[in-house]
Amino acid sequence: MANKRILITGAAGFLGSHLCDRFIKEGFDVVGMDNLITGDLKNIEHLFKRKEFEFYHHDVSKFIHVSGPLHYILHFASPASPIDYLKIPIQTLKVGSLGTHNCLGLALSKKARILVASTSEVYGDPLVHPQTENYWGNVNPVGPRGVYDEAKRFQEAITMAYHTFHKVETRIVRIFNTFGPRMRLNDGRALPAFIGQALRGEDLTVFGDGSQTRSFCYVDDLVEGIYRLLMSDYAQPVNIGNPDEISLKDFAEEIIKLTGTNQKIVYKPLPIDDPKQRQPDITKAKEILGWAPKVSRAEGLKVTYEYFKSLPQEELNKQPKEFQSNK
């Protein structure tokens, strides 16, 4: 019997590439798609020799054609860091709107089940803590982060419209801060920013007073949650993340200890609309998917640090001196 076939958009990105690995391991034929604006072929070059993998260099904001059957679609194409979406705001809005529309249209025509990657950013700077799926959010649509936050909110709305009107089998995952190998050092997020600065012998930059919190989930745990959600019968949004919350000041101190460096922390003004708190309520994921994270932050950080340490020096030196956020 032929393998089930899945399309993964954003396949050359951090999360997309790990999803390609997982679905090949599960016995799927994987079609990867990426326009490489923020993705990197290095993340998936180990798959090119495999007969179960094929790659389309394509922008999902334009019409998508994939010949042959498709059973599943994972829509993970999107810039996902503040540096990216402040640099390419129009593309960010287009991939969340036009790109999602095209993926949903493809799912409809192929009779495929589709899972779209939403984000904890739909909650904005939350007035509810921890964030549950029934919280509607506190988002500034015209602020600098609005291009990403509102693209994702629209993405959820059109996905649910296709589900109710066209009866497409849809799934929505709200992804909280995730880390692991293949993260880009220069994407402006707290974890790679801190590790990059430590490896270069620079002081660690914390925005605001460092009291804002984040909850970091290791990538293998996230991929497991996504796999379970795709295979479930649940169509409403589900938070996937690690509820182990930490302040960014304490997190920076953890990185200094992990790397064995003696850098100090320097503080800079908080960017506009930067969330003060971020912690998932994962009750729904536990009850519906039987999922909870297994990898501790300390375990995941060791693996991630070794990955960053193994990068060539020129990669380390690409890190910008100024960071846009401690997302």
N, C-alpha and C positions, 0 to 999 in steps of 0.2 A: 504494500500500500504506500502511496506517495506521502511524503512528509507534509504536514501543515505548513502553510507559507505566511510569513508575517512581514509587513513593511514597517521599518523603524525610521522615522524622520529625525534629523539631528543626529544621525548615526555616528558621525565623527567627533561629536562632543563628549564631554566628561561622562554624563549619564548614559547617553545614547550608545556609546561604545561598550559600556559594561552590560547594557541590555542586549546588545548584539551577541556578546559572549554567552550570556545566560540562555538565550533562546536557541542558540546553536547547540549548547550543552543539553538542552531539553529535547533535541531532535527536530527542531524546526528548520525549514529553509528560510534564510533571512535576506530580505532586500533592504539594503541600507541606502538612505538618501540624505544628502547634505549639500548646501551651496558653499560650504567652507569659509563663510564670513568669520565665524568664531570657532568652528570645528577644525580639527587637525587630522590629516590622513594617518599620521603616526599612531594615532589611537586605535586604528583598525587595520593597519598594514599587515598584522599577523593573521588576519582573516582572509586576505586576498587569494591565498593559495588553496582555500577550502572550497570544495564544490558546493557546499550548502550556502555560500555567501555570494551575493552580487551587489555591486555598488552603482548608484545613479548620482552623478554630479548634477544636482538640480535644485532650483529655488522653489519651495512649495507654495510661495505666493503667486506663482504662475501655474497654469493648468497642469495637473499631474496625470501622466499616463503610465500605467504599469501593465504590461501584457501578462496574460495568464491569470490563474486564480489567486485570490488573496483571502485568507481566513481571518486575519487580525491586522490591525494597524495600531502602532504606538506613535502618537504625534508629540515628539520631543524637540522639534525644531524651534528655537527661539534664543536670542541673546538672553543671558540669565544673570549678568552681573552689572552693577551700576556703571562701571567704566564703559561696558559695551553699549548699554541702552541709552546712555547720555551722549555717546559718540554717534550711534546710528539709530536715532529715535524713530524715524519713519519706517525703516525696515523692521524694527521691533513691533510697531503697531500693525504693519502689514502681515507679518508672519502669524501674529495672534488672531487676526481677523480674516484676511483673505486666505492665508495658509490653512487655518482651521476649516474655513468654508470648503476649500478644495479637498482637504482630507476627509471631511464628512461626506462630500459628494461622491468621492471614490468609495468610501465605505458603503454608501447606499447602493451604488452601481454594482459593487462586488459582493453585496450581502455579507460584508465583513463586520466583525465586532471591533470597535475603536475605543482606545483609551487615550484621553488627552492629559497632558502634563500641565496642571495648574500649579499654584504656588501659595505659600503662606502670605505672600504679599497682597493677596486679595483682601486680607484683613487690615491692611494699611498699618497705621499706628494705633494698635488696638485699645479699646476702652473696656474690653473683657479679657480676663486672664485666668487660666490658660484659654487658648482659642479653641472653641468647639465649632463643628461644621455648621451649626445653625446661627452662628454670629455673622451678621451681614457686612461688618467691616467699617473702617473709618479712613477713607481714602480721599486724597486731594486729586481730582481729575486733571487739574491744570498745573500741578507742581512738576518739578523735574522728573520725579519717579512715576508720574501718571501714565507715561507712554507704556510702561511695562505693566503696572498694576491694572490699568483699565483694559489693556489688551487681553490680559488673563481673565478679567471679569467678563468681558465680552465673549471670550472663548468658552467659558462655562455656560453662558446664556445661549449661545448658538448651538452648543453641543446638546443641551437639554431640549432645545426646540426641535432638533433633528430626532431626538429620542421620542418626544411626544407626538410630533406631527408626522414624521416619516417612519416611525417605529424602528429606527436604527438602534442596534445594541450598543449603547455607549457606557463608558466608565470615566470617572473624573477623579484624579488623584491630586490632592493638595500637598505639595512637597515642601517640607521645612528644610532648614540648612543641612546640607549634606556634604561630606568630605571623603577624600580617599585618593589613591593614585589616579593620575591623568587629569587632575585639576590643573588649570593654567595658573602659573605663578603670577601672571600680570593681569589677573581679572578683577582686582580691586576688592575682593572679599577678605574678611578678617583673617581666616586661617592661612591661606597661601601668602597673604600680605605679611603676616607676622613671621611665618617660617622663612620667607624670602629675605626679610630684613635681618633676621637672626643669622642666616647663612652668609649674608654679605657683611656682617659685623656692624649693622646700623641699629640705631635705637628704634624701638617699636612704636608705631604711631597709633594712638587711640583717639578717636573722635569723641567730643564731649568729655564728661568726667569719668567715663568708663563704667558707669552704673547700669547702662543699658544691657539687656540680657539677650542671649541667643541659646539655642538648643541644637547641638550638632549630632547628626545621625551618620553612621558609617555607611559607605555606599553599598556594601553587600547586603546590609539589613534593608536599605531602601529598595533595592532590586527585588528582594524576596517579597516585600510588601506589594510592589507593583505587579509582580507575577501573580500573587494571590488575588489581587483586586481584578485583574484582567480575567481570570478564570472563575470569578464569582458571578453571582446573579444580581449584584447590587449596582444601581444606576446613579444614586446620589453621590455627591462629593465625599471623599474619605481623606482625613489627615493621615499622612505617613511621615513620621519623624520621631526623634528621640526626645522624650520629655525631660531629660536630665539638663536642667537650665543652669547657666553660668553667666556671671557678669563679664563684660569684655576686659575689664581691668584684671580680674582673676584669670581669665583665659590667656591674656598676654603674659602673665606671670608663669602660667603653666608652660607656655611655649619657651620662655627663657630657661626654665628648669629642664625641660625636655632636651633642648639643644645644647645645654651646658655652656651657654654664652653669658656674658656679664653686661649685656646691654641694659639700658634703662628705658622706661616708658616715657614718651613725650605726648602731650595732650594738644589737640587741635580742635577748632570749633566744630560743633555737630552739623552735618549737612542738613539741608531742608528736608523735612518729612521723614527723617530717619526713625524707624520704629524704636520705641523705648523698651519694649518687651516682646519676646517671641518664644512661646512654648506651646507645643501641640497638646491638645487633649486627644488621646488615642483610644478612648473607650470604644469607639465605633470599630476601629481596626481590630481591636482585641476580640470584640463580640462577634463581628461578622466574618472576619478573615482568620481569626485565631492567630493574629500576628502581634508580635512585640519585638523591639530591637534586642539583639543578643550581644553585640560587640560594644564594649565600654569605650568611652571617649579615650581613655589612656591607651587601650590596645590599638584602636584605630589610628591614633596619633603617631604611635611608634612606626606603623607600616607606612603611613603617609610621609612622615619625616624621612624615612629611608628612601622613599621614591624621590622626593625633592632633592635629597643629597646626591642621588645618582645622576641628576641632570647635568649636562655639560655647563661649563662656566658661562658660556655666552647666553644660555637660557636664563641663568640666575641674574645676569646683568641687564636683561630686558625689562626687569621690574621697574615701573615708573616710580619716581621719587615721591609723587603725591598720590594719595588714594582718595577715591570719591566717597567711600562709605566703609563702615564696619558691618556690612550686611552679613 
